[in-house]
Amino acid sequence: MAPLSITVRSMPQIARSALQRRAASDVAITRTGKPLIRVQGGRSSLGEHTATVFGATGQLGRYIVNRLARQGCTVIVPFREEMAKRHLKVTGDLGRVVFMEYDLRNTESIEASVRHSDIVYNLVGRNYPTKNFSLEDVHVEGTERIAEAVAKYDVDRFIHVSSYNADPSSDCAFFATKGRGEQAARSIFPETTIVRPAPLFGFEDNLLLKLASIVNVFTANNMQERYWPVHVIDVGQALEKIGYDDTTASQTFELYGPKNYSTGEIAALVDKEIFKKRRHINVPKAILKPVAGLLNRALWWPIISADEVEREFHDQVIDQTAKTFKDLGIEPGDIKDFTYHYLQGFRSSAVYDLPPSTEKEKREEKKYIHVLDDQ
């Protein structure tokens, strides 16, 4: 039996060991066998997982950066503009998000961003061409450089975010370059996981907020193009699951919402939510497309491009061989359930505090619509 004096002296050490001992639920083993420790009710610990997210300053980027950082990953964010990445500083604990300046045409800067990573996400994309970058430069050549860097440093996982309707033979430049970008990624790094999200809605989107804006006036197809809009938060959750799941390597995912809408139907939801009627003027494609092309070249801020006009004539086509949210165990949300959340700020002060429609009001509205249809 140890002397009483030795037992007393060792008590602080025993106490510290007991406090530092972690429950099994706080420790997870990643797919690479590295321990990832989570601290309940506090900061995440310093994990050994490192992920690089190209295009993190865009709409989708903040959601995947936040999801990775709060799980203990070190997230490397390559950036081009200092002001564009500020909001990402607080998406994870102190030191969890690391910024590296890069250029999409500079191979060395791309390699420096991925050489220490286990996972690389490519979210880089443009809706319209600019004087510095064409759609080909961004979607094809940029993807090639990133995929080559991933292959050079033998990164475990590469997730390439493409687009719905990605098709190298498409007559729409956006969809065609997205399709060629997929081909480039797979040819260089065959284990690439390709993700094709439908049109995204959420904060800073190009759908709900665009339709609610007073400057969104002209259309060429009477807003009849149809697609399955998807919540950006659902796509962020899917990207996180895909990154940690080895079985998704070399797979293609089509991520789309539960219901098909036309742009006109979504515009009606927007008008109802903001208590205003936005006017949309239909202009023939033969006129609007060249005018949009001139505006896109003449102005330095985005208004509309010729290719965006062309996109209005392409309905979303689902690849039936691709995997979906269902394969990831995710139930995507319907856009009609989120219009109040994202559009309340477009209301006037007279109706700003009005709540969204109740279930009873929705049922009464359906009855009213059925009566009108019967008449």
C-alpha angles and dihedrals in degrees: 000000000000118000116263093244093057091047092052092048092051095050096089091052091050090049093050092049091051092050093048095048109105129214117244089246090064094060124069127180113224124220090263091055094252116137116245112195122201122196114210114226094005145057121318113254126244103280126192096230116105125190131184118209116195113196092024092145091069129089097275096039099075092057097053092041091053093046093050096042096050090053091059101266122140103233121204113205115195109204140182103193123047095212094047095064102045095099090059093064092081098042091093141022121289110296093007095106115056122191125212124181113230144162123222090225094048110087094190093056091049092050091049089055096054107030095094098037132109094194131031125193121194110203095154113134144134130213093204138021121255134197089263102039132031121201088256091054093053106034101036113019093035091050090050093055093048093046091049091053090048091051093045093056094036095235113196098230134019118187115188116195109211128162142264112271091025104169128153090214096051118124088222110088094214095054093040095053091044088054092049089048090057090051092050093050094049094044092053098036110020093190091065115134110218120208121192112190122192118232106310126229127193138083112348091007128156094230119048095026092045093052090047093051119101092222094060097095113131129071133166104202102042086255091284100136111118132215144144106257114213132206112249091221090058091052091049090053090048092051091052092051092046092052093055097042116084092194090069092066112119090010129124121222128197107200113194139147128263097255137049117232138174118228087247091057091050090047088056090053089050094050091049093050097047094040091233136105112232113204118227118191118204113221122185113260092236089062104033097047098059092040090052089049091054092047091049091054097041101046126060094210122069117259107143135324133208091248092053088056090051090051090061088072096056120085117205113267117200120220101227092200093059125092121248143198088286091066088056095047093246126136108207121219126244117244093230090066093059106042093098092050095053102031105043090099091064092062123100118250090256093067102019095111097046111119123233119272115291121233089254092054090049091052092048090049091052090051090051092049091050091052091052091048091052091052 
